[in-house]
């Protein structure tokens, strides 16, 4: 029997075993994260297309440049999160398998999008942009953690059977046929 070492749980996972992380990804907790992510996308879009434009015009030049950069990073971060959440929802609803979602064709490559400016400039940005950015960073960290856990098989190492275990198994089989 092939066994896999799962570095997230520090235990041996046998094929066919129900994965806790896969159950979590299909649970009400995931549904709540999905709603949170989609609501954050809508909230950011409404802000950036409305009040954010006016607030950005009132900033001094370094802060205005930071606003433009941060709003682009925020948008990129949220689009990656939304794409990942939609893909995972498709897996949860049976539209595709986890194996299909893991293929290069479908897999969403999440990349960390940190704050783009120095802390003192970030403090000059409008409160709402800062709040949206910080919320999106927290959500990004949660999504990236879940992604690493779900697709850890790529990084997992296969444990080869012990030579002693195979000898014990042969002895057990020999004694069972002798009885």
N, C-alpha and C positions, 0 to 999 in steps of 0.2 A: 504494500500500500504506500502510495506517495503521500508525504506529509509536508506541510508548508509552515515555516516559522513566520508568525505575524508579529512584527516589531512593535505594533501599537498595543497589543495586549500581552506581550511576552508569554505566549503560550503556543502550543502546537495546535493547528487548525486542520482537521481532516476534511477532505473533499466531501461535499454533501452536508456539512454542518451549517446550520443557520448562523449567519454572521450578525452579531449585535449591531455593527455599524450600518449594515444594509437595512436592518429593521428600523434603526433610527432614521435613516434617510427616507423611509417610507411612512414615517409616523406623523402624528399630529404636530410634533415639534418641527418637522420639516415643513409642514403646511403653514405653520406660524412664521417660519423663516421666509418661506416663499412670499407670503402676504407682506411681510415687513420689507422684503427686497423690492417688490413691485411698487409698494406704496412710496418707498424712498426714491425710486426712479421717477415716479409721477411728481412727487414733491420737488425734486431737484429740477426737473424740466419746467415746471410751473414757475419756480423761483428764477431760474436762469433766463427764461423767456420774458419774464415780467419785471418784478421789483429788482431783480439782480442787475438788469441792464442799467436802470436808473442809478442804483447804488454804485455801480462801477464807474460811472461818469464823474462821481464826486470824489474819487480817490486821487491822491497825488501820484505822480508817474511811477515810482517803484512799486507802490501798492497796486496800481492799475495793471501793471505788467504781471505781478503775482496773481492778481484776480484772474486774468486771462489764462495763465498757465494752470492755476488750480482748478478753474472751471473745466478746462479740457481734461485734466487728470480725473476729476470727479466724474465727468461723463464717460470716460474710458473705463474707469473702475466699475461704475454702475452697469455699463453695457456688458462687461465680462461677467459680472455677478448675475445679471438678468439672463444672459445666455446659458450660464451654468445651471441656474435654477430651472429654466424651461426644459433643458435637456434632462435633468434629474426628474422633473415632473413627468416627462414622457416615459422614462424608465418605470417610475412608480405606477403609472397608469397602464403599463403593458404595451405601449406603442413601440418600444424597443427594449432589448435586453441590456443589462449592464455591460456585457461583453461588446455589444454593438456601440454603446456610448463611449467605450474606452478606445475604439479604433481611431486612427488618425483622421479619418473622414469626419467623425462626429465630435471628438473630444474637444472640450473648451480648454485652451491653454491659459490658465490663470497666471498673471504676473503681478507681483506686488507693485502697487502704485502709491508710493508714500507722498506726503506733503512735499510740494515742489519748492518751497521757499524757506528762508530762515525764520526762526520762531518770532523774532521781533516784527518782521514784515507780516507774517501770518496773523499776528495780533491786530494789525491795522485793517485787515479784511473785514467786511461786514459780518456781523454775528451769525446771520443765517447761513452764509457760505461756509463759515468755520464749523458750524453745527452740522451741516450736511456732510462736510468732508470727514469730520470725526466719526459720525454715524456710519458712513460708508466704509471707513477703515476698519471699524469694529466688525461690521458685517462681512467685509472681505476676509478678515482673519478667520472668522467662523467657517465661511464657505471653503477657504483654502484648506483648513484643517479637515473638514469633512471630505473634501476631494482627495487629500493625501490618504486618508483612512480607507476610502472606498476603492481607490486604485493602487493600494499598497502592494498588490500582487506583483506589480512590475518591479518593485524594489525588494520584495521578499526573497529570502534565500531558501532553496530547497534543502531539506535535511536528508542526507542519505541514510539508509537503514544501517543500524549497527551490525558489524560482523558477528558480534556475540549474540545479538537478538536473533539473527538468522539461524545460528547454531542451536540456540534454545528452541526455536520453532521447529527445527528438524528433529530434535530429540523428542519434543512433545508429540509430533506427528508419528514418530516411530513407536513410542509407548502406547499411543492410542490405538494403533493398528494391532499391537501385540495383545491387547486386552480383549 
